[in-house]
Amino acid sequence: MIKNYIKTAWRNILQNKFYATINVTGLTVGLVVGLFMLLWVQDELSFDKNNTKAKNIYKVGIVGGTGISKQIFSHIIAPVATFAKSEIPEVKDAVRVMPLGDAPFKYKDKVFYESSFAFTDPSYFTVFDFNLVKGDKRNPFPDNSSIVITESTAKRYFGNEDPIGKIVITGQDEQNKVTGVIADYPANSSFQYHVLMPISRFNDLAYIKSKKSYDNKTIISSMDADWSNFGFETYLLLKNDNVNTVALEKKLQAIHERQNPIDAPVPYLTQPLLKMHLYKADGTDAGMSTVSTFAIVALMLLVIACINYVNLSTARSMLRAKEVSMRKIIGAGKFQLFMQFMVETALLFVIASVFAFVLLILLLPEFNQFSGKQIALNFSNYNIWLCILLTLVGTLAASSIYPALLLSSFEPLKALKGKISVSIGNVAFRRILVVLQFSASIILIIGTLVIGNQLRFIRNKNLGYDKENVFSFSMRNDMQKHFDVVKTELLKNPAVLSVTRAGRDIITNGSSTGNIDWDGKPANSNMWFNQVYADKDLIPFFKMKLLSGDNFTGVVADSAHFIINETAVKEMGLKDPIGKRLRIQARNGTIIGVVKDFHFTTIHKKIEPAVFQYQPNYCWKVYVKTTGRDAQQAIAAAIASWKQYNNDVPFNYAFLDDTYTKMYTMEQKQGSLFNLFATIAIVISCLGLFGLATYSAQVKTREIGIRKVLGASVAKIIRLLATEFMVLIIIAIVIAMPIAWFAMNSWLQDFAYKINIGWVVFLFAGGGASLIALATISIQSIKAALANPVKSLRSE
């Protein structure tokens, strides 16, 4: 029986190659894109699930500041982990990670720049399930000179040699012995450190040997006594997954306020490891909305592809009415007919699935490059198969059941007499499906336009400083000590317009500080400043506007001077800030200037209070402004200066424009993907519309012939065939616009500074979709209108 079903289905497909091609093409494209996006979604949702104890691991964050300066810090102070392990019964273990980057590692005559390395506790290897393929996970760092590296890093450094025991040079000729090799992290892990060092080494270098002081008086003996350095990611392994995290947070806060009451109140937050990738520490969105959006879009594309099949099958049901009736008369039951049409759909679907699967494999490298992912079709992975099978089975069911039920329900006698007609309900159903198709397409077009406009807004926004033709690089110790000489040499080059230095990256400033006091400070205020260490040339270099007061002059007294931004003045409640007392940590001084607000982080956030402090000794970042035209000449001059002090280390630099653009990589990828989605949605929808228009022209052959004989023009015939479909497109536009406005307005809420969604976007999207649909319909309409009416009437 099944063999007969398949043979009959194949014969029917061959007899209707045109419609079969449209169906297979639409399903193939829908399946390919749907599968890619669902694999992307599945990858996003799988982050950190490779850790077997993930349900019991929590990252600790801290809330700092009040008012607009309120923020959540994902890096906290080192002592919290130590006190939590010793004082909180629910805590089984703790791990601290202090991430660093852009440091040279040298083996023999080869130098490697590592952009991702960190100090960490030995418990890193027991709390997390990262496989130590060489070394002892219970004692990964036998001493402070030990390092653990990944397998790929070992391959880069040592080739095929055994890495254990090899000596790698860092810093000022410091020797490090490789004591462990960790398997490369899975791509869906939040941890991607190439080199790991013992955190006890940081303690030795920063506290024991350097005698770090808090206020130039009090010597801090170890990092476990330092309640001011917010530089450590801290993870707690809880004894079970039933721990009351609210109570745990209060215990952490109590420890902090007991040890350092000057900071009180200090609210703590705990975040599950499994939510770390897609949520912020306070539970707000940090990517989950994007994942949800892409999942919805993938389903929309699959639905659009299914609608094509359903529409064409139901529309052409009249042409198969006699076939169905003859089968019923000679004894075929309703179930047998249902199975016949299900097998026919399944056969088409199998063909589409094979094409889709081949394209999935061939296009996966391009998709990974396009999306920034590293998805691999590992068919031993249960989740991969689950994602693929659910997509295929769901799409098959959605596209096959209704047409099969409709086709198997005809009454044989009426069909043979030619008295059967498509019910109003079926026609209305097809129209609804067309409206749904184009509504989804128009929503995607509007999304593409809004994202594109927001990205242009970001690129062109006045940031409050001049970043054009500026590149930066980081100084090491020897170069930092001789900055004045370096600056003089660089300025001799005609391609260099100016040079300055800072203690932070001006675009992605990551330094905040609390413990602030000023005259007239409200009792309940706990404001935090974004801190920028600067020299006297930084503000004029970036063409920042001083609203009042003066810039630094470079005299020794400037170390007790502060320049703050407009937002800081408002938050502090100062009417005339110049000359007012300000204390930041242990440094007392006065405000000498107010600078116009500028963006020192992404425009997702509102501008927060900021302060410039004159601390040239802490400035390690060099900024060089070039003429633009001769940028390469300026870079060559910087390389020459670099080699005088760092001849054994490669020179790394970045233009500020590029750094700024990279901050919005996620948004750019979203825009590119939406462009792709919108194009594919329109293509699939137009394929279905083309098929329906072709069918409509076929069933109206006699009507068209009669109208032409009676004198109807080509234009009137085209209008006859196109009007029905264009009305549906207009309805789709009306439905899509409010949905698209709501969705994109919600997306824009993630930006503190954003565009307004104007009516032009909707006009352009609706007009564009209408023109594309009209062009699709017109192809068949014109062909039918130009046909010889005598020939068509004779054939009828």
Secondary structure as UniProt FT lines:
FT   HELIX           2..15
FT   HELIX           17..45
FT   TURN            46..50
FT   TURN            52..53
FT   HELIX           54..56
FT   STRAND          57..64
FT   HELIX           67..69
FT   STRAND          71..73
FT   HELIX           79..87
FT   TURN            89..90
FT   STRAND          91..100
FT   STRAND          103..107
FT   TURN            108..109
FT   STRAND          110..114
FT   STRAND          117..120
FT   TURN            122..123
FT   HELIX           124..127
FT   STRAND          132..134
FT   TURN            137..138
FT   TURN            144..145
FT   STRAND          146..150
FT   HELIX           151..158
FT   TURN            159..160
FT   TURN            164..165
FT   STRAND          167..170
FT   TURN            171..173
FT   STRAND          174..182
FT   TURN            187..188
FT   STRAND          195..198
FT   HELIX           199..203
FT   HELIX           204..208
FT   TURN            209..210
FT   HELIX           223..225
FT   STRAND          232..238
FT   TURN            241..242
FT   HELIX           245..259
FT   HELIX           261..263
FT   STRAND          268..272
FT   HELIX           273..275
FT   TURN            276..278
FT   TURN            281..282
FT   HELIX           288..315
FT   HELIX           316..320
FT   HELIX           321..329
FT   TURN            330..331
FT   HELIX           334..371
FT   TURN            379..380
FT   HELIX           382..407
FT   TURN            408..409
FT   HELIX           412..416
FT   TURN            417..418
FT   HELIX           424..460
FT   TURN            468..469
FT   STRAND          470..474
FT   HELIX           477..481
FT   HELIX           483..491
FT   TURN            494..495
FT   STRAND          496..502
FT   STRAND          512..513
FT   STRAND          516..518
FT   TURN            519..520
FT   TURN            523..524
FT   STRAND          529..534
FT   TURN            536..537
FT   HELIX           538..541
FT   TURN            542..543
FT   STRAND          546..549
FT   HELIX           556..560
FT   STRAND          561..565
FT   HELIX           566..572
FT   TURN            578..579
FT   STRAND          581..584
FT   TURN            585..586
FT   STRAND          587..595
FT   TURN            603..604
FT   STRAND          610..614
FT   HELIX           616..618
FT   STRAND          621..626
FT   TURN            629..630
FT   HELIX           631..646
FT   TURN            647..648
FT   STRAND          654..655
FT   HELIX           656..662
FT   TURN            663..664
FT   HELIX           665..699
FT   HELIX           701..709
FT   TURN            710..711
FT   HELIX           714..748
FT   TURN            749..750
FT   HELIX           759..786
FT   HELIX           789..795
//
